Amino acid sequence: WEARAIETVSRHGRRRILLTSLLDTKAWPAKEIAAQYQERWHIETSYRELKQDMLGDELTLRSGTPETVRQEVWGTLLAYNLVRLEMAEIAREVGVAPTDLSFTTALHYLRYEWSWLAISSPGTLPARLLRLRERLGELLLPKQRRGRECPRVVKKLPSRYSIKQVRSAK
């Protein structure tokens, strides 16, 4: 098996080595592969938000037929994009990047406020939306979390056997 090692430095100055089977350096420049790798992790993070935060770690979809499964998936994707759209609008108003806001926090606030919007009188909607955006704009992520990375490491599997400690007889 042949592989190509690409050395790159993260935003935090950490040295990384990426392995790829794309051996042709002219067709696949190292900078392009490194950029694609970073983009892939942004996509993986979005999938994690969808699966863990929005679907609540459910193992399966609730729908029973292929048509209702498609409808449930489209509904989830639509809700995800609405949350991200609202986050982008709030970030624009506050003057920060959308990634400076927590998706999980935004999702919980939006769920709470949208449930109240459903039973509120139409005249209170603008004030409630304004308050929601102000509250979310105040909840910026700490600066040290910006650009964080999740290192790939192999974790030790837990033992199948409980640990017994034998004490020496005195």
MDTraj code that builds the backbone (N, CA, C; nanometers):
import mdtraj as md
import numpy as np

residues = "TRP GLU ALA ARG ALA ILE GLU THR VAL SER ARG HIS GLY ARG ARG ARG ILE LEU LEU THR SER LEU LEU ASP THR LYS ALA TRP PRO ALA LYS GLU ILE ALA ALA GLN TYR GLN GLU ARG TRP HIS ILE GLU THR SER TYR ARG GLU LEU LYS GLN ASP MET LEU GLY ASP GLU LEU THR LEU ARG SER GLY THR PRO GLU THR VAL ARG GLN GLU VAL TRP GLY THR LEU LEU ALA TYR ASN LEU VAL ARG LEU GLU MET ALA GLU ILE ALA ARG GLU VAL GLY VAL ALA PRO THR ASP LEU SER PHE THR THR ALA LEU HIS TYR LEU ARG TYR GLU TRP SER TRP LEU ALA ILE SER SER PRO GLY THR LEU PRO ALA ARG LEU LEU ARG LEU ARG GLU ARG LEU GLY GLU LEU LEU LEU PRO LYS GLN ARG ARG GLY ARG GLU CYS PRO ARG VAL VAL LYS LYS LEU PRO SER ARG TYR SER ILE LYS GLN VAL ARG SER ALA LYS".split()
xyz = np.array([
    [0.0847, -0.1165, 0.0000],
    [0.0000, 0.0000, 0.0000],
    [0.0889, 0.1222, 0.0000],
    [0.0647, 0.2143, -0.0886],
    [0.1439, 0.3363, -0.0976],
    [0.0628, 0.4530, -0.0446],
    [0.1327, 0.5408, 0.0260],
    [0.0667, 0.6590, 0.0817],
    [0.1600, 0.7780, 0.0703],
    [0.0989, 0.8925, 0.0724],
    [0.1731, 1.0182, 0.0666],
    [0.1514, 1.0913, 0.1986],
    [0.2590, 1.1351, 0.2608],
    [0.2499, 1.2083, 0.3868],
    [0.2566, 1.3573, 0.3564],
    [0.1612, 1.4299, 0.4113],
    [0.1567, 1.5744, 0.3944],
    [0.1696, 1.6365, 0.5324],
    [0.2727, 1.7171, 0.5497],
    [0.2930, 1.7839, 0.6782],
    [0.2271, 1.9201, 0.6729],
    [0.1494, 1.9498, 0.7754],
    [0.0794, 2.0767, 0.7833],
    [0.0868, 2.1275, 0.9272],
    [0.0665, 2.2550, 0.9444],
    [0.0679, 2.3156, 1.0769],
    [-0.0705, 2.3738, 1.1033],
    [-0.1290, 2.3399, 1.2183],
    [-0.2629, 2.3885, 1.2521],
    [-0.2570, 2.5361, 1.2897],
    [-0.3735, 2.5948, 1.3091],
    [-0.3809, 2.7354, 1.3492],
    [-0.3136, 2.7588, 1.4836],
    [-0.3063, 2.6531, 1.5640],
    [-0.2473, 2.6639, 1.6968],
    [-0.0988, 2.6315, 1.6961],
    [-0.0434, 2.6118, 1.5768],
    [0.0992, 2.5853, 1.5649],
    [0.1391, 2.4402, 1.5840],
    [0.0400, 2.3517, 1.5935],
    [0.0712, 2.2095, 1.6087],
    [0.0992, 2.1464, 1.4732],
    [0.2010, 2.0652, 1.4700],
    [0.2396, 1.9954, 1.3473],
    [0.1483, 1.8746, 1.3280],
    [0.0950, 1.8596, 1.2098],
    [0.0071, 1.7479, 1.1753],
    [0.0625, 1.6784, 1.0515],
    [0.0443, 1.5496, 1.0458],
    [0.0816, 1.4739, 0.9267],
    [-0.0436, 1.4034, 0.8766],
    [-0.0815, 1.4344, 0.7539],
    [-0.1970, 1.3728, 0.6900],
    [-0.1468, 1.2661, 0.5942],
    [-0.2107, 1.1503, 0.5958],
    [-0.1774, 1.0443, 0.5009],
    [-0.2872, 1.0363, 0.3968],
    [-0.2468, 1.0223, 0.2711],
    [-0.3442, 1.0140, 0.1631],
    [-0.2953, 0.9152, 0.0578],
    [-0.3906, 0.8593, -0.0126],
    [-0.3564, 0.7710, -0.1243],
    [-0.3480, 0.8486, -0.2557],
    [-0.3701, 0.9807, -0.2509],
    [-0.3595, 1.0663, -0.3693],
    [-0.2120, 1.1011, -0.3884],
    [-0.1442, 1.0242, -0.4710],
    [0.0009, 1.0339, -0.4828],
    [0.0485, 1.1418, -0.5789],
    [-0.0330, 1.1795, -0.6756],
    [0.0064, 1.2761, -0.7778],
    [0.0102, 1.4183, -0.7187],
    [0.1292, 1.4727, -0.7000],
    [0.1431, 1.6045, -0.6368],
    [0.0968, 1.7191, -0.7256],
    [0.0972, 1.6977, -0.8570],
    [0.0517, 1.8029, -0.9488],
    [-0.1021, 1.8092, -0.9521],
    [-0.1650, 1.6934, -0.9563],
    [-0.3115, 1.6898, -0.9604],
    [-0.3721, 1.7223, -0.8232],
    [-0.3034, 1.6870, -0.7153],
    [-0.3540, 1.7064, -0.5797],
    [-0.2490, 1.7784, -0.4950],
    [-0.2413, 1.9116, -0.5030],
    [-0.1436, 1.9864, -0.4227],
    [-0.1681, 1.9677, -0.2722],
    [-0.0616, 1.9722, -0.1968],
    [-0.0693, 1.9486, -0.0523],
    [-0.1616, 2.0496, 0.0165],
    [-0.1557, 2.1759, -0.0236],
    [-0.2410, 2.2778, 0.0395],
    [-0.3884, 2.2487, 0.0168],
    [-0.4203, 2.2007, -0.1030],
    [-0.5602, 2.1691, -0.1346],
    [-0.6103, 2.0519, -0.0506],
    [-0.5273, 1.9502, -0.0342],
    [-0.5665, 1.8338, 0.0472],
    [-0.5849, 1.8757, 0.1923],
    [-0.4938, 1.9580, 0.2446],
    [-0.5054, 2.0050, 0.3826],
    [-0.6328, 2.0880, 0.4015],
    [-0.6651, 2.1715, 0.3045],
    [-0.7867, 2.2529, 0.3133],
    [-0.9118, 2.1650, 0.3089],
    [-0.9106, 2.0631, 0.2223],
    [-1.0241, 1.9720, 0.2137],
    [-1.0418, 1.8932, 0.3433],
    [-0.9322, 1.8554, 0.4056],
    [-0.9369, 1.7825, 0.5318],
    [-1.0022, 1.8687, 0.6398],
    [-0.9632, 1.9956, 0.6462],
    [-1.0218, 2.0860, 0.7439],
    [-1.1712, 2.1057, 0.7158],
    [-1.2061, 2.1220, 0.5894],
    [-1.3470, 2.1380, 0.5515],
    [-1.4283, 2.0148, 0.5903],
    [-1.3682, 1.8986, 0.5733],
    [-1.4366, 1.7747, 0.6097],
    [-1.4732, 1.7735, 0.7581],
    [-1.3838, 1.8245, 0.8424],
    [-1.4124, 1.8251, 0.9860],
    [-1.5227, 1.9236, 1.0206],
    [-1.5357, 2.0302, 0.9460],
    [-1.6488, 2.1208, 0.9670],
    [-1.7799, 2.0492, 0.9338],
    [-1.7796, 1.9712, 0.8289],
    [-1.8987, 1.8945, 0.7900],
    [-1.9298, 1.7887, 0.8952],
    [-1.8264, 1.7194, 0.9438],
    [-1.8463, 1.6180, 1.0481],
    [-1.9066, 1.6803, 1.1736],
    [-1.8630, 1.8016, 1.2069],
    [-1.9180, 1.8706, 1.3233],
    [-2.0668, 1.8989, 1.3027],
    [-2.1034, 1.9378, 1.1813],
    [-2.2451, 1.9621, 1.1513],
    [-2.3269, 1.8349, 1.1645],
    [-2.2739, 1.7225, 1.1160],
    [-2.3440, 1.5950, 1.1316],
    [-2.3626, 1.5603, 1.2789],
    [-2.2576, 1.5863, 1.3593],
    [-2.2684, 1.5570, 1.5024],
    [-2.3774, 1.6433, 1.5653],
    [-2.3851, 1.7706, 1.5269],
    [-2.4898, 1.8581, 1.5795],
    [-2.6276, 1.8060, 1.5435],
    [-2.6425, 1.7607, 1.4196],
    [-2.7708, 1.7055, 1.3765],
    [-2.8075, 1.5817, 1.4558],
    [-2.7135, 1.4891, 1.4665],
    [-2.7436, 1.3606, 1.5292],
    [-2.7573, 1.3702, 1.6803],
    [-2.6666, 1.4402, 1.7465],
    [-2.6669, 1.4407, 1.8918],
    [-2.7555, 1.5496, 1.9510],
    [-2.7442, 1.6710, 1.9006],
    [-2.8188, 1.7809, 1.9602],
    [-2.9643, 1.7848, 1.9148],
    [-2.9870, 1.7691, 1.7858],
    [-3.1235, 1.7828, 1.7355],
    [-3.2048, 1.6551, 1.7499],
    [-3.1445, 1.5413, 1.7229],
    [-3.2194, 1.4162, 1.7298],
    [-3.2098, 1.3499, 1.8669],
    [-3.1305, 1.4069, 1.9553],
    [-3.1242, 1.3565, 2.0920],
    [-3.0653, 1.2180, 2.1053],
    [-2.9652, 1.1852, 2.0276],
    [-2.8981, 1.0548, 2.0346],
    [-2.9911, 0.9364, 2.0064],
    [-3.1008, 0.9609, 1.9383],
    [-3.1895, 0.8505, 1.9017],
    [-3.1183, 0.7588, 1.8037],
    [-3.1357, 0.6289, 1.8204],
    [-3.0682, 0.5345, 1.7321],
    [-3.1352, 0.5257, 1.5957],
    [-3.2649, 0.5467, 1.5925],
    [-3.3370, 0.5372, 1.4660],
    [-3.4346, 0.6529, 1.4537],
    [-3.4810, 0.6733, 1.3335],
    [-3.5858, 0.7718, 1.3120],
    [-3.7183, 0.7121, 1.3584],
    [-3.8125, 0.7961, 1.3923],
    [-3.9402, 0.7486, 1.4452],
    [-4.0344, 0.6995, 1.3364],
    [-4.0135, 0.7425, 1.2148],
    [-4.1065, 0.7124, 1.1060],
    [-4.1010, 0.5651, 1.0678],
    [-4.2116, 0.5165, 1.0131],
    [-4.2206, 0.3748, 0.9802],
    [-4.2169, 0.3411, 0.8322],
    [-4.2457, 0.4366, 0.7461],
    [-4.2464, 0.4089, 0.6027],
    [-4.1375, 0.4913, 0.5344],
    [-4.0912, 0.4487, 0.4176],
    [-3.9884, 0.5262, 0.3480],
    [-4.0288, 0.6711, 0.3231],
    [-4.1531, 0.6955, 0.2903],
    [-4.1992, 0.8319, 0.2636],
    [-4.1920, 0.9177, 0.3898],
    [-4.2350, 0.8637, 0.5040],
    [-4.2308, 0.9428, 0.6269],
    [-4.0874, 0.9576, 0.6797],
    [-3.9995, 0.8614, 0.6494],
    [-3.8575, 0.8763, 0.6849],
    [-3.7987, 0.9938, 0.6078],
    [-3.8271, 1.0003, 0.4769],
    [-3.7806, 1.1130, 0.3951],
    [-3.8336, 1.2453, 0.4504],
    [-3.9606, 1.2456, 0.4882],
    [-4.0214, 1.3666, 0.5436],
    [-3.9530, 1.4058, 0.6745],
    [-3.9224, 1.3093, 0.7595],
    [-3.8566, 1.3381, 0.8870],
    [-3.7140, 1.3905, 0.8659],
    [-3.6423, 1.3317, 0.7720],
    [-3.5060, 1.3777, 0.7426],
    [-3.5094, 1.5196, 0.6874],
    [-3.6004, 1.5470, 0.5942],
    [-3.6118, 1.6820, 0.5382],
    [-3.6505, 1.7819, 0.6468],
    [-3.7406, 1.7432, 0.7361],
    [-3.7801, 1.8316, 0.8461],
    [-3.6633, 1.8638, 0.9371],
    [-3.5825, 1.7624, 0.9677],
    [-3.4653, 1.7835, 1.0526],
    [-3.3645, 1.8753, 0.9836],
    [-3.3397, 1.8518, 0.8543],
    [-3.2471, 1.9381, 0.7804],
    [-3.2981, 2.0817, 0.7710],
    [-3.4285, 2.0966, 0.7529],
    [-3.4880, 2.2299, 0.7472],
    [-3.4719, 2.3011, 0.8812],
    [-3.4999, 2.2309, 0.9905],
    [-3.4857, 2.2905, 1.1236],
    [-3.3398, 2.3278, 1.1506],
    [-3.2466, 2.2410, 1.1114],
    [-3.1039, 2.2695, 1.1307],
    [-3.0647, 2.3968, 1.0563],
    [-3.1087, 2.4086, 0.9327],
    [-3.0750, 2.5270, 0.8536],
    [-3.1413, 2.6532, 0.9073],
    [-3.2607, 2.6409, 0.9634],
    [-3.3256, 2.7577, 1.0232],
    [-3.2486, 2.8052, 1.1467],
    [-3.2006, 2.7112, 1.2283],
    [-3.1207, 2.7482, 1.3452],
    [-2.9926, 2.8158, 1.2990],
    [-2.9249, 2.7572, 1.1996],
    [-2.8003, 2.8161, 1.1487],
    [-2.8256, 2.9536, 1.0855],
    [-2.9369, 2.9691, 1.0164],
    [-2.9711, 3.0983, 0.9557],
    [-2.9921, 3.2044, 1.0637],
    [-3.0626, 3.1688, 1.1685],
    [-3.0848, 3.2622, 1.2784],
    [-2.9525, 3.2964, 1.3480],
    [-2.8651, 3.1964, 1.3644],
    [-2.7331, 3.2208, 1.4236],
    [-2.6525, 3.3175, 1.3365],
    [-2.6594, 3.2996, 1.2060],
    [-2.5862, 3.3887, 1.1147],
    [-2.6394, 3.5308, 1.1242],
    [-2.7704, 3.5469, 1.1363],
    [-2.8304, 3.6795, 1.1473],
    [-2.7909, 3.7455, 1.2796],
    [-2.7936, 3.6689, 1.3870],
    [-2.7540, 3.7222, 1.5182],
    [-2.6066, 3.7625, 1.5149],
    [-2.5224, 3.6772, 1.4579],
    [-2.3789, 3.7062, 1.4502],
    [-2.3541, 3.8329, 1.3684],
    [-2.4297, 3.8496, 1.2610],
    [-2.4153, 3.9699, 1.1785],
    [-2.4525, 4.0938, 1.2584],
    [-2.5613, 4.0854, 1.3350],
    [-2.6049, 4.2006, 1.4148],
    [-2.5050, 4.2347, 1.5249],
    [-2.4447, 4.1327, 1.5848],
    [-2.3497, 4.1545, 1.6937],
    [-2.2115, 4.1905, 1.6397],
    [-2.1833, 4.1513, 1.5149],
    [-2.0550, 4.1819, 1.4536],
    [-1.9486, 4.0777, 1.4803],
    [-1.9900, 3.9507, 1.4896],
    [-1.8947, 3.8404, 1.5100],
    [-1.9204, 3.7344, 1.4038],
    [-1.8330, 3.6355, 1.4000],
    [-1.8516, 3.5232, 1.3071],
    [-1.9585, 3.4291, 1.3629],
    [-2.0381, 3.3644, 1.2765],
    [-2.1393, 3.2707, 1.3253],
    [-2.0802, 3.1557, 1.4083],
    [-1.9540, 3.1230, 1.3835],
    [-1.8914, 3.0150, 1.4606],
    [-1.8577, 3.0574, 1.6029],
    [-1.8739, 3.1862, 1.6346],
    [-1.8508, 3.2326, 1.7713],
    [-1.9714, 3.2075, 1.8605],
    [-2.0801, 3.1594, 1.8028],
    [-2.2002, 3.1250, 1.8797],
    [-2.2086, 2.9736, 1.8953],
    [-2.2611, 2.9305, 2.0072],
    [-2.2767, 2.7870, 2.0331],
    [-2.4040, 2.7365, 1.9665],
    [-2.3900, 2.6316, 1.8845],
    [-2.5076, 2.5739, 1.8201],
    [-2.6029, 2.5171, 1.9246],
    [-2.5497, 2.4454, 2.0218],
    [-2.6339, 2.3811, 2.1239],
    [-2.7120, 2.4855, 2.2028],
    [-2.6448, 2.5925, 2.2445],
    [-2.7130, 2.6982, 2.3190],
    [-2.8196, 2.7642, 2.2328],
    [-2.7845, 2.7945, 2.1087],
    [-2.8815, 2.8565, 2.0180],
    [-3.0020, 2.7652, 1.9971],
    [-2.9770, 2.6376, 1.9793],
    [-3.0865, 2.5425, 1.9589],
    [-3.1806, 2.5403, 2.0789],
    [-3.1264, 2.5349, 2.2006],
    [-3.2111, 2.5312, 2.3207],
    [-3.2899, 2.6610, 2.3381],
    [-3.2257, 2.7748, 2.3173],
    [-3.2965, 2.9022, 2.3266],
    [-3.4063, 2.9117, 2.2227],
    [-3.3723, 2.8731, 2.0990],
    [-3.4725, 2.8829, 1.9924],
    [-3.5897, 2.7892, 2.0171],
    [-3.5646, 2.6681, 2.0626],
    [-3.6749, 2.5761, 2.0946],
    [-3.7664, 2.6358, 2.2001],
    [-3.7056, 2.6911, 2.3035],
    [-3.7832, 2.7495, 2.4129],
    [-3.8651, 2.8680, 2.3636],
    [-3.7987, 2.9617, 2.2967],
    [-3.8688, 3.0820, 2.2517],
    [-3.9732, 3.0510, 2.1445],
    [-3.9396, 2.9607, 2.0515],
    [-4.0366, 2.9281, 1.9467],
    [-4.1602, 2.8598, 2.0037],
    [-4.1440, 2.7850, 2.1116],
    [-4.2629, 2.7240, 2.1731],
    [-4.3536, 2.8321, 2.2306],
    [-4.2965, 2.9399, 2.2859],
    [-4.3766, 3.0514, 2.3357],
    [-4.4346, 3.1327, 2.2214],
    [-4.3602, 3.1449, 2.1115],
    [-4.4112, 3.2208, 1.9974],
    [-4.5378, 3.1577, 1.9405],
    [-4.5464, 3.0256, 1.9511],
    [-4.6622, 2.9551, 1.8957],
    [-4.7908, 2.9910, 1.9683],
    [-4.7818, 3.0274, 2.0948],
    [-4.9039, 3.0583, 2.1711],
    [-4.9145, 3.2066, 2.2059],
    [-4.8207, 3.2878, 2.1582],
    [-4.8224, 3.4316, 2.1878],
    [-4.9144, 3.5046, 2.0916],
    [-4.9554, 3.6211, 2.1338],
    [-5.0355, 3.7031, 2.0433],
    [-4.9423, 3.7625, 1.9372],
    [-4.9930, 3.7823, 1.8175],
    [-4.9089, 3.8315, 1.7082],
    [-4.8396, 3.9644, 1.7387],
    [-4.8990, 4.0479, 1.8216],
    [-4.8396, 4.1778, 1.8522],
    [-4.7112, 4.1683, 1.9333],
    [-4.6912, 4.0567, 2.0045],
    [-4.5707, 4.0430, 2.0875],
    [-4.4546, 3.9775, 2.0129],
    [-4.4776, 3.9284, 1.8918],
    [-4.3733, 3.8566, 1.8178],
    [-4.2480, 3.9395, 1.7919],
    [-4.2582, 4.0632, 1.7418],
    [-4.1351, 4.1395, 1.7170],
    [-4.0510, 4.1603, 1.8434],
    [-4.1159, 4.1915, 1.9553],
    [-4.0418, 4.2137, 2.0803],
    [-3.9764, 4.0845, 2.1280],
    [-4.0463, 3.9723, 2.1149],
    [-3.9890, 3.8442, 2.1576],
    [-3.8702, 3.8052, 2.0696],
    [-3.8815, 3.8250, 1.9387],
    [-3.7694, 3.7938, 1.8487],
    [-3.6487, 3.8836, 1.8773],
    [-3.6747, 4.0097, 1.9051],
    [-3.5658, 4.1012, 1.9386],
    [-3.4964, 4.0562, 2.0674],
    [-3.5742, 4.0210, 2.1682],
    [-3.5168, 3.9744, 2.2945],
    [-3.4367, 3.8461, 2.2741],
    [-3.4886, 3.7562, 2.1921],
    [-3.4192, 3.6307, 2.1638],
    [-3.2827, 3.6582, 2.0999],
    [-3.2793, 3.7450, 2.0019],
    [-3.1528, 3.7772, 1.9349],
    [-3.0556, 3.8465, 2.0287],
    [-3.1058, 3.9329, 2.1141],
    [-3.0176, 3.9995, 2.2104],
    [-2.9566, 3.8984, 2.3074],
    [-3.0389, 3.8057, 2.3563],
    [-2.9895, 3.7053, 2.4509],
    [-2.8855, 3.6146, 2.3866],
    [-2.9115, 3.5709, 2.2647],
    [-2.8156, 3.4831, 2.1970],
    [-2.6871, 3.5571, 2.1630],
    [-2.6976, 3.6840, 2.1299],
    [-2.5793, 3.7623, 2.0991],
    [-2.4887, 3.7817, 2.2195],
    [-2.5442, 3.7725, 2.3389],
    [-2.4656, 3.7857, 2.4612],
    [-2.3941, 3.6559, 2.4985],
    [-2.4328, 3.5467, 2.4381],
    [-2.3777, 3.4163, 2.4752],
    [-2.2702, 3.3704, 2.3770],
    [-2.1702, 3.4513, 2.3575],
    [-2.0606, 3.4157, 2.2676],
    [-1.9736, 3.3090, 2.3331],
    [-1.9168, 3.2246, 2.2501],
    [-1.8240, 3.1240, 2.3015],
    [-1.6980, 3.1915, 2.3525],
    [-1.6345, 3.1338, 2.4535],
    [-1.5073, 3.1904, 2.4995],
    [-1.4044, 3.1878, 2.3872],
    [-1.3153, 3.2858, 2.3861],
    [-1.2163, 3.2974, 2.2789],
    [-1.1257, 3.1759, 2.2693],
    [-1.0918, 3.1110, 2.3808],
    [-1.0004, 2.9973, 2.3743],
    [-1.0617, 2.8778, 2.3018],
    [-1.1938, 2.8725, 2.2848],
    [-1.2554, 2.7606, 2.2151],
    [-1.2567, 2.7797, 2.0648],
    [-1.2322, 2.9025, 2.0175],
    [-1.2364, 2.9263, 1.8740],
    [-1.1301, 2.8427, 1.8049],
    [-1.1662, 2.7795, 1.6966],
    [-1.0719, 2.7031, 1.6180],
    [-1.0244, 2.5761, 1.6857],
    [-1.1020, 2.5275, 1.7829],
    [-1.0573, 2.4069, 1.8511],
    [-1.0573, 2.2897, 1.7551],
    [-0.9778, 2.1925, 1.7865],
    [-0.9655, 2.0759, 1.7011],
    [-0.9857, 1.9507, 1.7846],
    [-1.0387, 1.8502, 1.7248],
    [-1.0579, 1.7230, 1.7929],
    [-0.9527, 1.6265, 1.7407],
    [-0.8497, 1.5993, 1.8211],
    [-0.7447, 1.5107, 1.7717],
    [-0.7965, 1.3677, 1.7573],
    [-0.7443, 1.3003, 1.6579],
    [-0.7794, 1.1597, 1.6386],
    [-0.6820, 1.0771, 1.7210],
    [-0.7321, 1.0076, 1.8179],
    [-0.6486, 0.9220, 1.9004],
    [-0.7200, 0.7896, 1.9191],
    [-0.6422, 0.6855, 1.9386],
    [-0.6985, 0.5543, 1.9664],
    [-0.7092, 0.5422, 2.1168],
    [-0.8299, 0.5240, 2.1653],
    [-0.8511, 0.5126, 2.3086],
    [-0.8457, 0.3661, 2.3496],
    [-0.7964, 0.3431, 2.4687],
    [-0.7876, 0.2077, 2.5219],
    [-0.9293, 0.1580, 2.5531],
    [-0.9598, 0.0367, 2.5076],
    [-1.0903, -0.0216, 2.5348],
    [-1.0982, -0.0612, 2.6817],
    [-1.2154, -0.0439, 2.7428],
    [-1.2278, -0.0853, 2.8819],
    [-1.2171, -0.2373, 2.8935],
    [-1.1639, -0.2804, 3.0043],
    [-1.1473, -0.4241, 3.0280],
    [-1.2831, -0.4893, 3.0485],
    [-1.2963, -0.6114, 3.0008],
    [-1.4222, -0.6842, 3.0212],
    [-1.4325, -0.7389, 3.1631],
    [-1.3204, -0.7404, 3.2327],
    [-1.3159, -0.7990, 3.3655],
    [-1.2952, -0.6905, 3.4691],
    [-1.3639, -0.7055, 3.5808],
    [-1.3451, -0.6067, 3.6867],
    [-1.2072, -0.6259, 3.7494],
    [-1.1569, -0.5202, 3.8042],
    [-1.0236, -0.5247, 3.8636],
    [-1.0363, -0.5713, 4.0081],
    [-0.9590, -0.6720, 4.0411],
    [-0.9560, -0.7211, 4.1787],
    [-0.8211, -0.6864, 4.2389],
    [-0.8256, -0.6348, 4.3559],
    [-0.7008, -0.6049, 4.4245],
    [-0.6818, -0.7071, 4.5361],
    [-0.5669, -0.7673, 4.5363],
    [-0.5359, -0.8672, 4.6373],
    [-0.4456, -0.8031, 4.7401],
    [-0.4862, -0.8117, 4.8633],
    [-0.4046, -0.7559, 4.9698],
    [-0.3207, -0.8668, 5.0296],
    [-0.2003, -0.8335, 5.0565],
    [-0.1114, -0.9357, 5.1130],
    [-0.1471, -0.9566, 5.2594],
    [-0.1425, -1.0828, 5.2999],
    [-0.1728, -1.1192, 5.4383],
    [-0.0512, -1.0893, 5.5248],
    [-0.0714, -1.0245, 5.6362],
    [0.0414, -0.9926, 5.7237],
    [0.0359, -1.0729, 5.8493],
])
top = md.Topology()
chain = top.add_chain()
for i, resn in enumerate(residues, 1):
    res = top.add_residue(resn, chain, resSeq=i)
    for name in ("N", "CA", "C"):
        top.add_atom(name, md.element.get_by_symbol(name[0]), res)
traj = md.Trajectory(xyz[None], top)
